[in-house]
Amino acid sequence: MTNFYSFTGIVTAINDFFTGQTGEIEGCNKIFTVVNDVGLIVHFVVTPSTYFIDQETIMIGDKMTAYYDGDLPAILIYPPQYRAIVMVKEHANRNVKVSYFNQQLLSSDGQLQLHLSPYTQIILTNGQLFSAYPGNRDLIVIYGPTTRSIPAQTTPERIIVLC
């Protein structure tokens, strides 16, 4: 179970990230500089294993949300730097939640309850169909409208299982 934290803002810079492994910049790792509405800055290290929803390319000026593991140690620098697990380009008609969902498909923060339908697509990060029950797993949930209850309830359009 991963303790996902998120940060939403505008991408102000994208640069190559030097890992020091080959002695040169190989171009596979990037660092995204993101600034939120109140001016806080965070650097996100993006690796080939970072999952981008719908494989969308995120450019400078895009509004996006990065999800990272809040329990991993982080170097004490400013601005903070985290390894991104999931990157989401924000769209007005799409909601995304990245969280651990228990057996009853309730998110770890207790804010979202999922109801599966035969039309809910459940896949792995590589695009293959997931054949088991998605409860008790880290999930990326893409959904539309929700109820106004607590927890909010929704029937997701798509679930991506983070194995």
N, C-alpha and C positions, 0 to 999 in steps of 0.2 A: 504494500500500500504506500503510494507516494503522497506526500503532503504538498499539493500543488498550490503555488502562489501565482498571481498574475499581475501584470503591469500593462496599462493601456496608454498609448500616446502616439505622437507623430514621429516618424523616422526622419532624423535630421542628417544622418551620415551612415554610409555602409563602406567598410574598409576590409582589406584582407587582414587576417589574424595570424600572426607568426606564432607557431607552436614550438619552434626550436628543434623539432625532430629531424628535419632534413637539412638544416642549416640555411634554408632559403624559404621564401614565401611560396607555397605550392598552390595557393588559390582555392583550396578545398574548404577552408575555414574562414568565416567572416565575422566581423563584429559590427552589430547594429547599435547605433546610438539613438535612444528613444527619449523624447521629452513629453511629459504629461501636461494637463491643463494648468497646473499650478507651478510649472517650471522645474519639477524634479527630473533629473537625468539618470538614466540607467543604461549600461552597456550590456548587450546580450551576445554571447558567443554562440554562433550558429555553425553546427558541424554537419557533415553528410547524414548523420542520424537524426537531426532535428526534423520533426514532422510538420510540413506545411499543409494546411487544409486545402484540398483540391489542387495541390501543387501550384498554388498561385504565387507569382513573382511579386515580392514586396519591394517597392522602390522608395527613394527619398520623397518625402511629402505624404506618403500613405499613412492612414491611421491603422494601427495594428495593436494586437494584444499578444504578449509573450507569456507563456506558462513555464515555470521552472520549479525545481524541487526545493521547497523552503527548508528542508531538513539537512541539505548538504552544506558543508562548510564553505564559507565564502571569504575571499581575501578582503582585508580591511583597507579598502581604498575608496576614494570618492572621485567620480561617481561609482556606485557599486557595479559589480560585474557578475553576471550569472550565466550559466549554461542553459540555453533555451531548449526545452523538450518539445514544445508545440508552439507554432507561430500561426496567427490568425489575422488575415487581412479583414478589417471590419467592413461589413455591409449592412445597410439599414434594414433589410428584410430577412436577416439571418441572425440567430442566436447560437452561441457556442458555449458549452460548459465542459471543462476538463476537470475531472475529479474521480475519486474512488467512489463507487456505488456499491452499496451493500446488497444482501440477498433480496431485499424488498425493492431494490433499484432506487434507493434514496441516497442522494449525494452526501459526502462526508460532512459538509457544513449544514446539512438539514434543510437546504433551500430549494431543492428540485427533486420531484418524484416523477419517475418515468413510468409510462404505461405503454407496453409494446403492442403493436398491431401487426397483422400479416404483411403490411406494407412497409414496416420499419426495416430498412436495410441494415444488416449487421455484418461488418467486414473487419478484416485485419488491416494493419498499416500498409501492407503490400497489395491491397485491393482484393484479396481472396475472401470468399465467404467464410464467416465464423459460424461453426455448427453447434456450439454449446450455448448454455444459458449465460448471458453477460453479467449476471450479478456477482458480487464479491471480486470486482476487478476495477482497474483504472480504465476509464473510458473517456473518449471524446464524443460529446453528444451534440448533434446539430439539430436544432428544432425551431419551430415557428412560435405561434401564440401559446400562452400558458394561462392557467386559471389565476385568479387573484388571491388564492388561498395561501396559507403558510403550512406546509411547503407548497410552492407553486407546482402545478401538475401539468404534464405535457405528454403528447405522443410524439416521440422524435421522428424526424425524417430519416436520419442516419445515425448509426452508432459505430465508432471506430474503436476497436479493442486494442489497448496498449499491452501486448503480451510481454 
